[in-house]
Amino acid sequence: MSTLQSRLSRSQQETILSHLGHVKLTLLYKASVHGFTAAAFHQRCDYHCPTLSVGYNASGYVFGGYTTQAFNQTGQYVYDDQAFLFTLSGKDILTYKTLSPNYAMYMTNNCGPNFGAAFVLINEGQPQVYSKPGTYYSFPTAEMHGNDFKLTECEVYQVEKSTDFEKPWRVVVWKNEKKQEMLETIKSYSPAVSSVSQVRVLLIGPVGAGKSSFFNSINSVFRGHITSQAIAGSSTSSLTTQFRTYSVKAGREGKPLPIIFCDTMGLEESTEAGLDVDDISTILRGHTPNLYQFNPSVPLHPESLGYCKSPGLKDRIHCVVYVIDACKISIMPSKLEEKLNAVRRKVNRIGIPQMVLLTKVDAACPLVSEDIRNIYRSGYIKDLMKEISARLGVPLSCVVPVKNYHEELELDLSCDILLLSAIIQMLRFVDNHFDDISDRLDKLETK
């Protein structure tokens, strides 16, 4: 069972789970694997409940039904006042409740899931849909499955109460005292190398992932109220067109923090748009001047205006952070993933530490949306973190989820703690980087 691969995309599963609540789906039956037959369906699904049955057709429709009652082969109608039919439409789920609970399910042996003899998947042992709205269910067939009655796949899932939220897999203290402790830790941080007074963190990611929003969120935490210094918003192309460095102050009149964020153009799928991968090396090595205007068709070169020909360690990048939208991991275009991996290889060659900042986690998981403190109790978020870890080639310990401020007017303690935790992790990686540099220098001096 565990080897079966669901055909539902992550976004489709998210949509379904947002409707069903605190549950998980376990795939019991997959027609393309076990056979488009009534016998195969009943062998794997009888006496399991509740279940979600899902049909797919060549027209691209995803539809089916939910029941709390266990399938059997008695030839009887079964009561279920919770049963419903559904179709997925983008990020929405359209549902059609049973009109007659006493006749919600029909338990027959010659077909697959049978909802009141009005809607049947695998009808009479064939990869077909029987769809005839009537007394027990009312639904528009064109809206539900486009009147395409040929099944390309049928899956049945057992719906189980989720245990994802019983024990956190990362421990976080959600208290104001912890927030104050982290604020002081960051304020008092001092780089291990005397020639560097502020560490430089480069934010890289696809358009709209939340790089500028992350800086604004960190700035908000230290200012004590929501701010919007860096340009951020929703757009199909990068709102950031320059290489920008941002320093954060500890309060309006406070001293600058020992960390500088470097923002870049967003990465785009096209080779003619967004940040050029060839610009990365010059940025990492400290050659790129502040306010440099990116030109995707012409990378920065030594003769460019403002090019820093002899950068010191203080001018270089000390940590690279990939900012990734949690909602878009499963639909990340292959060309964009190739660009990210090309960047990672360049960073690896120079030996700079890397981590992933997973944004918009509240939009990715409904239960996290209810309470951000569920972040490390969510198996769904953990799976997303594992996936991006594997796809970008960074350890899971280097993947940190956050929620940026984007529509709020007031700060939230839980969001602040996640944001500050991300900064502390960056500073720890930078310390490791400086330790490596010191070790190399020591070895050179002893030769």
FENQUITA-V346179 format. One record per residue. RES is the residue in one small letter. PSI is psi in degrees with one decimal (999 if undefined). D_LAST is the distance of its C-alpha to the last C-alpha in Angstrom with 2 decimals. Layout:
res=RES psi=PSI d_last=D_LAST
res=RES psi=PSI d_last=D_LAST
This chain:
res=m psi=-38.5 d_last=59.91
res=s psi=-19.2 d_last=56.29
res=t psi=-10.6 d_last=55.58
res=l psi=137.6 d_last=58.07
res=q psi=122.6 d_last=56.66
res=s psi=141.4 d_last=58.55
res=r psi=-15.0 d_last=59.71
res=l psi=131.6 d_last=59.81
res=s psi=167.2 d_last=56.98
res=r psi=-41.8 d_last=55.06
res=s psi=-35.1 d_last=57.04
res=q psi=-41.8 d_last=60.28
res=q psi=-40.4 d_last=59.40
res=e psi=-43.3 d_last=58.56
res=t psi=-44.0 d_last=61.96
res=i psi=-46.1 d_last=63.79
res=l psi=-32.4 d_last=62.01
res=s psi=-24.9 d_last=62.75
res=h psi=-35.2 d_last=66.41
res=l psi=-21.8 d_last=66.43
res=g psi=-149.5 d_last=64.40
res=h psi=73.4 d_last=62.06
res=v psi=169.8 d_last=62.11
res=k psi=158.7 d_last=60.04
res=l psi=129.2 d_last=61.19
res=t psi=120.9 d_last=61.03
res=l psi=118.1 d_last=62.03
res=l psi=-42.3 d_last=64.90
res=y psi=135.5 d_last=66.33
res=k psi=113.0 d_last=65.22
res=a psi=-36.4 d_last=68.00
res=s psi=-18.6 d_last=65.85
res=v psi=-47.2 d_last=64.40
res=h psi=-16.2 d_last=67.38
res=g psi=142.1 d_last=70.20
res=f psi=61.5 d_last=72.53
res=t psi=153.2 d_last=75.23
res=a psi=-38.0 d_last=77.05
res=a psi=-42.8 d_last=76.47
res=a psi=-41.3 d_last=72.68
res=f psi=-50.3 d_last=72.72
res=h psi=-34.5 d_last=74.94
res=q psi=-36.5 d_last=73.04
res=r psi=-18.4 d_last=69.81
res=c psi=-18.5 d_last=71.21
res=d psi=138.3 d_last=74.43
res=y psi=12.4 d_last=74.42
res=h psi=139.0 d_last=71.21
res=c psi=155.7 d_last=71.50
res=p psi=165.3 d_last=70.84
res=t psi=154.9 d_last=69.76
res=l psi=120.5 d_last=68.75
res=s psi=131.3 d_last=69.95
res=v psi=129.1 d_last=68.36
res=g psi=150.2 d_last=69.69
res=y psi=142.1 d_last=68.08
res=n psi=171.0 d_last=69.88
res=a psi=-16.7 d_last=69.08
res=s psi=-2.4 d_last=70.03
res=g psi=6.7 d_last=66.95
res=y psi=142.9 d_last=68.87
res=v psi=120.9 d_last=67.52
res=f psi=170.3 d_last=70.34
res=g psi=-146.7 d_last=71.85
res=g psi=160.1 d_last=73.14
res=y psi=139.2 d_last=72.41
res=t psi=147.2 d_last=74.54
res=t psi=-5.9 d_last=74.38
res=q psi=146.6 d_last=76.71
res=a psi=138.9 d_last=75.76
res=f psi=146.5 d_last=76.81
res=n psi=-169.5 d_last=79.50
res=q psi=39.6 d_last=82.28
res=t psi=-14.7 d_last=85.44
res=g psi=18.9 d_last=87.01
res=q psi=153.5 d_last=87.40
res=y psi=148.9 d_last=86.45
res=v psi=139.0 d_last=84.09
res=y psi=135.3 d_last=83.89
res=d psi=103.5 d_last=80.66
res=d psi=0.6 d_last=80.77
res=q psi=-5.7 d_last=76.99
res=a psi=147.4 d_last=76.91
res=f psi=157.0 d_last=76.03
res=l psi=161.3 d_last=75.22
res=f psi=163.6 d_last=72.44
res=t psi=142.8 d_last=70.74
res=l psi=132.0 d_last=67.29
res=s psi=97.5 d_last=67.24
res=g psi=-123.1 d_last=63.80
res=k psi=10.2 d_last=62.55
res=d psi=152.4 d_last=66.10
res=i psi=124.0 d_last=68.12
res=l psi=125.7 d_last=71.88
res=t psi=153.0 d_last=73.90
res=y psi=107.6 d_last=77.53
res=k psi=153.9 d_last=79.02
res=t psi=139.7 d_last=81.67
res=l psi=-23.2 d_last=85.19
res=s psi=91.7 d_last=86.74
res=p psi=-31.9 d_last=84.53
res=n psi=-20.8 d_last=87.03
res=y psi=31.6 d_last=86.30
res=a psi=-38.7 d_last=82.60
res=m psi=144.8 d_last=81.58
res=y psi=116.6 d_last=83.52
res=m psi=89.3 d_last=82.46
res=t psi=160.2 d_last=83.46
res=n psi=-1.2 d_last=82.22
res=n psi=14.6 d_last=82.38
res=c psi=178.3 d_last=79.63
res=g psi=-149.8 d_last=76.33
res=p psi=126.5 d_last=76.04
res=n psi=111.1 d_last=79.50
res=f psi=95.6 d_last=80.04
res=g psi=25.0 d_last=83.75
res=a psi=16.7 d_last=84.74
res=a psi=-25.7 d_last=83.77
res=f psi=123.9 d_last=80.19
res=v psi=133.9 d_last=78.90
res=l psi=135.3 d_last=75.64
res=i psi=71.4 d_last=76.13
res=n psi=122.9 d_last=79.87
res=e psi=41.4 d_last=81.90
res=g psi=18.3 d_last=78.83
res=q psi=151.7 d_last=77.82
res=p psi=64.4 d_last=74.71
res=q psi=159.4 d_last=76.91
res=v psi=132.5 d_last=77.58
res=y psi=124.3 d_last=81.04
res=s psi=104.9 d_last=81.48
res=k psi=88.7 d_last=84.85
res=p psi=139.5 d_last=84.94
res=g psi=-130.2 d_last=88.06
res=t psi=-37.9 d_last=89.39
res=y psi=-24.0 d_last=86.31
res=y psi=144.2 d_last=83.50
res=s psi=121.4 d_last=83.67
res=f psi=146.6 d_last=80.86
res=p psi=114.5 d_last=80.62
res=t psi=-36.3 d_last=79.64
res=a psi=-38.7 d_last=78.35
res=e psi=-35.9 d_last=75.99
res=m psi=-47.9 d_last=74.91
res=h psi=15.1 d_last=74.15
res=g psi=19.9 d_last=75.49
res=n psi=25.9 d_last=78.37
res=d psi=107.6 d_last=76.05
res=f psi=1.0 d_last=77.23
res=k psi=121.8 d_last=74.98
res=l psi=134.5 d_last=72.08
res=t psi=-17.9 d_last=68.71
res=e psi=151.2 d_last=67.32
res=c psi=129.5 d_last=68.55
res=e psi=144.7 d_last=66.43
res=v psi=127.3 d_last=67.57
res=y psi=139.3 d_last=65.34
res=q psi=135.3 d_last=66.01
res=v psi=117.2 d_last=65.58
res=e psi=150.1 d_last=64.11
res=k psi=130.2 d_last=63.38
res=s psi=137.2 d_last=59.70
res=t psi=8.7 d_last=57.64
res=d psi=-23.3 d_last=54.68
res=f psi=23.5 d_last=55.56
res=e psi=-40.1 d_last=55.87
res=k psi=123.8 d_last=52.32
res=p psi=141.8 d_last=49.37
res=w psi=-6.4 d_last=46.24
res=r psi=136.4 d_last=44.07
res=v psi=128.1 d_last=45.13
res=v psi=136.2 d_last=45.73
res=v psi=113.2 d_last=47.44
res=w psi=61.4 d_last=49.96
res=k psi=152.5 d_last=50.75
res=n psi=-33.9 d_last=50.63
res=e psi=-37.9 d_last=48.72
res=k psi=-40.8 d_last=45.88
res=k psi=-46.5 d_last=45.97
res=q psi=-38.0 d_last=45.75
res=e psi=-43.9 d_last=42.83
res=m psi=-38.6 d_last=40.90
res=l psi=-45.3 d_last=41.87
res=e psi=-37.0 d_last=40.44
res=t psi=-43.0 d_last=37.21
res=i psi=-42.5 d_last=36.66
res=k psi=-38.8 d_last=37.79
res=s psi=-0.3 d_last=35.47
res=y psi=140.3 d_last=32.37
res=s psi=124.0 d_last=29.31
res=p psi=147.0 d_last=26.22
res=a psi=-13.3 d_last=23.05
res=v psi=123.9 d_last=21.27
res=s psi=-25.9 d_last=22.75
res=s psi=-6.2 d_last=22.91
res=v psi=120.2 d_last=25.25
res=s psi=-27.2 d_last=28.73
res=q psi=127.2 d_last=30.41
res=v psi=148.9 d_last=29.11
res=r psi=121.5 d_last=30.49
res=v psi=122.2 d_last=32.28
res=l psi=125.5 d_last=33.62
res=l psi=122.2 d_last=36.99
res=i psi=138.2 d_last=37.87
res=g psi=169.6 d_last=41.06
res=p psi=160.3 d_last=44.40
res=v psi=131.5 d_last=47.13
res=g psi=4.7 d_last=48.96
res=a psi=-25.6 d_last=46.49
res=g psi=28.0 d_last=46.23
res=k psi=-53.8 d_last=43.04
res=s psi=-36.9 d_last=44.89
res=s psi=-33.2 d_last=47.06
res=f psi=-47.1 d_last=44.07
res=f psi=-46.5 d_last=42.91
res=n psi=-37.3 d_last=46.54
res=s psi=-43.6 d_last=46.81
res=i psi=-43.1 d_last=43.74
res=n psi=-38.6 d_last=45.04
res=s psi=-42.2 d_last=48.42
res=v psi=-43.1 d_last=47.09
res=f psi=-22.8 d_last=45.52
res=r psi=-22.5 d_last=48.53
res=g psi=7.0 d_last=50.93
res=h psi=165.0 d_last=53.05
res=i psi=129.4 d_last=52.95
res=t psi=166.9 d_last=51.37
res=s psi=72.3 d_last=50.90
res=q psi=-46.2 d_last=48.48
res=a psi=143.1 d_last=46.93
res=i psi=123.7 d_last=49.44
res=a psi=153.7 d_last=50.16
res=g psi=-165.6 d_last=53.01
res=s psi=127.5 d_last=54.34
res=s psi=154.0 d_last=54.10
res=t psi=-15.6 d_last=53.65
res=s psi=162.9 d_last=51.14
res=s psi=129.7 d_last=48.24
res=l psi=-23.3 d_last=49.41
res=t psi=121.1 d_last=45.95
res=t psi=-6.1 d_last=45.53
res=q psi=161.2 d_last=42.75
res=f psi=115.1 d_last=39.17
res=r psi=137.6 d_last=39.86
res=t psi=135.2 d_last=37.77
res=y psi=127.1 d_last=39.61
res=s psi=140.6 d_last=38.86
res=v psi=134.0 d_last=40.82
res=k psi=146.2 d_last=42.40
res=a psi=78.0 d_last=43.29
res=g psi=168.0 d_last=46.98
res=r psi=-40.8 d_last=48.81
res=e psi=9.6 d_last=47.70
res=g psi=173.3 d_last=44.51
res=k psi=153.1 d_last=40.92
res=p psi=142.1 d_last=38.93
res=l psi=159.7 d_last=37.12
res=p psi=36.9 d_last=33.31
res=i psi=136.0 d_last=33.69
res=i psi=132.1 d_last=34.72
res=f psi=131.5 d_last=36.41
res=c psi=118.8 d_last=36.11
res=d psi=145.8 d_last=39.19
res=t psi=173.9 d_last=39.70
res=m psi=151.4 d_last=42.61
res=g psi=148.4 d_last=43.68
res=l psi=136.7 d_last=42.84
res=e psi=159.0 d_last=45.98
res=e psi=-41.0 d_last=47.05
res=s psi=144.6 d_last=47.94
res=t psi=-14.1 d_last=45.38
res=e psi=6.5 d_last=47.33
res=a psi=158.6 d_last=47.17
res=g psi=-170.9 d_last=44.83
res=l psi=129.7 d_last=41.09
res=d psi=130.3 d_last=39.58
res=v psi=-30.5 d_last=36.65
res=d psi=-20.5 d_last=35.00
res=d psi=-18.1 d_last=34.91
res=i psi=-46.4 d_last=32.73
res=s psi=-40.8 d_last=29.38
res=t psi=-34.4 d_last=30.15
res=i psi=-47.1 d_last=31.22
res=l psi=-37.7 d_last=28.16
res=r psi=1.2 d_last=25.78
res=g psi=15.9 d_last=27.94
res=h psi=-16.9 d_last=29.78
res=t psi=123.4 d_last=33.24
res=p psi=153.3 d_last=35.28
res=n psi=141.6 d_last=37.58
res=l psi=14.0 d_last=41.11
res=y psi=131.2 d_last=40.01
res=q psi=115.7 d_last=43.02
res=f psi=144.2 d_last=42.20
res=n psi=103.6 d_last=43.82
res=p psi=-25.5 d_last=43.74
res=s psi=-14.3 d_last=44.60
res=v psi=102.5 d_last=41.98
res=p psi=157.1 d_last=38.37
res=l psi=137.0 d_last=36.46
res=h psi=166.6 d_last=34.80
res=p psi=-22.9 d_last=32.97
res=e psi=0.6 d_last=36.36
res=s psi=149.3 d_last=37.94
res=l psi=126.6 d_last=39.27
res=g psi=-0.5 d_last=36.87
res=y psi=126.9 d_last=33.84
res=c psi=106.5 d_last=30.69
res=k psi=-27.2 d_last=28.42
res=s psi=68.5 d_last=25.38
res=p psi=145.5 d_last=25.38
res=g psi=179.0 d_last=23.04
res=l psi=-34.3 d_last=22.10
res=k psi=-21.1 d_last=25.45
res=d psi=-15.7 d_last=27.32
res=r psi=168.7 d_last=26.01
res=i psi=134.1 d_last=27.71
res=h psi=-13.8 d_last=26.30
res=c psi=136.9 d_last=28.88
res=v psi=129.2 d_last=31.41
res=v psi=119.1 d_last=34.81
res=y psi=120.9 d_last=37.36
res=v psi=116.5 d_last=40.85
res=i psi=131.2 d_last=43.39
res=d psi=118.0 d_last=47.15
res=a psi=-28.5 d_last=48.14
res=c psi=-14.0 d_last=51.54
res=k psi=9.0 d_last=50.20
res=i psi=-45.3 d_last=47.72
res=s psi=-18.1 d_last=50.35
res=i psi=18.6 d_last=51.50
res=m psi=123.7 d_last=48.17
res=p psi=145.6 d_last=48.64
res=s psi=-35.8 d_last=46.49
res=k psi=-33.9 d_last=45.34
res=l psi=-39.8 d_last=44.17
res=e psi=-37.7 d_last=42.28
res=e psi=-39.8 d_last=40.65
res=k psi=-44.5 d_last=39.56
res=l psi=-40.1 d_last=38.06
res=n psi=-31.2 d_last=36.14
res=a psi=-39.6 d_last=34.92
res=v psi=-45.6 d_last=33.62
res=r psi=-39.8 d_last=31.96
res=r psi=-38.7 d_last=30.11
res=k psi=-42.8 d_last=28.78
res=v psi=-41.3 d_last=27.70
res=n psi=-41.5 d_last=26.02
res=r psi=-33.3 d_last=23.95
res=i psi=-22.0 d_last=22.61
res=g psi=29.4 d_last=22.11
res=i psi=137.0 d_last=24.64
res=p psi=150.5 d_last=26.79
res=q psi=147.7 d_last=30.41
res=m psi=164.8 d_last=33.71
res=v psi=131.0 d_last=37.39
res=l psi=112.1 d_last=40.06
res=l psi=110.7 d_last=43.43
res=t psi=170.1 d_last=46.20
res=k psi=34.6 d_last=50.02
res=v psi=-27.5 d_last=50.05
res=d psi=-34.5 d_last=53.45
res=a psi=-26.2 d_last=54.93
res=a psi=-33.0 d_last=53.47
res=c psi=116.2 d_last=54.94
res=p psi=-34.2 d_last=58.39
res=l psi=-30.4 d_last=57.75
res=v psi=-32.4 d_last=54.65
res=s psi=-35.8 d_last=56.82
res=e psi=-38.7 d_last=59.24
res=d psi=112.8 d_last=56.56
res=i psi=-21.1 d_last=52.89
res=r psi=-8.9 d_last=52.17
res=n psi=1.5 d_last=52.97
res=i psi=-43.1 d_last=49.76
res=y psi=15.4 d_last=48.02
res=r psi=-9.3 d_last=51.28
res=s psi=114.9 d_last=51.85
res=g psi=-30.9 d_last=51.24
res=y psi=-45.2 d_last=51.85
res=i psi=-38.8 d_last=49.02
res=k psi=-40.3 d_last=46.72
res=d psi=-40.3 d_last=47.68
res=l psi=-41.4 d_last=46.90
res=m psi=-39.8 d_last=43.46
res=k psi=-39.7 d_last=42.84
res=e psi=-46.6 d_last=44.07
res=i psi=-30.7 d_last=41.89
res=s psi=-45.9 d_last=38.88
res=a psi=-40.4 d_last=39.56
res=r psi=-31.0 d_last=40.42
res=l psi=-6.4 d_last=37.37
res=g psi=36.0 d_last=34.92
res=v psi=148.6 d_last=33.83
res=p psi=151.9 d_last=34.24
res=l psi=-31.2 d_last=37.52
res=s psi=-13.9 d_last=35.76
res=c psi=9.7 d_last=34.59
res=v psi=121.3 d_last=38.23
res=v psi=120.8 d_last=40.07
res=p psi=142.9 d_last=43.77
res=v psi=164.8 d_last=45.26
res=k psi=114.0 d_last=48.54
res=n psi=156.3 d_last=48.44
res=y psi=130.0 d_last=51.27
res=h psi=-23.5 d_last=53.46
res=e psi=-8.3 d_last=57.10
res=e psi=155.6 d_last=57.07
res=l psi=-14.3 d_last=58.25
res=e psi=154.3 d_last=56.90
res=l psi=154.8 d_last=53.69
res=d psi=128.8 d_last=53.60
res=l psi=-44.9 d_last=51.73
res=s psi=-41.4 d_last=50.71
res=c psi=-42.5 d_last=49.36
res=d psi=-42.7 d_last=47.42
res=i psi=-40.7 d_last=45.76
res=l psi=-42.8 d_last=44.64
res=l psi=-45.0 d_last=43.29
res=l psi=-35.7 d_last=41.40
res=s psi=-37.9 d_last=40.00
res=a psi=-41.5 d_last=38.57
res=i psi=-44.5 d_last=36.83
res=i psi=-38.2 d_last=35.33
res=q psi=-39.4 d_last=34.00
res=m psi=-45.1 d_last=32.36
res=l psi=-34.9 d_last=30.68
res=r psi=-41.3 d_last=29.40
res=f psi=-38.3 d_last=27.86
res=v psi=-42.5 d_last=26.29
res=d psi=-43.6 d_last=24.75
res=n psi=-39.7 d_last=23.18
res=h psi=-45.5 d_last=21.87
res=f psi=-33.5 d_last=20.32
res=d psi=-41.6 d_last=18.77
res=d psi=-41.4 d_last=17.08
res=i psi=-44.0 d_last=15.87
res=s psi=-40.4 d_last=14.54
res=d psi=-40.8 d_last=12.73
res=r psi=-40.8 d_last=11.04
res=l psi=-40.3 d_last=10.19
res=d psi=-41.2 d_last=8.87
res=k psi=-38.5 d_last=6.50
res=l psi=-38.7 d_last=5.39
res=e psi=-29.2 d_last=5.54
res=t psi=-9.0 d_last=3.80
res=k psi=999 d_last=0.00
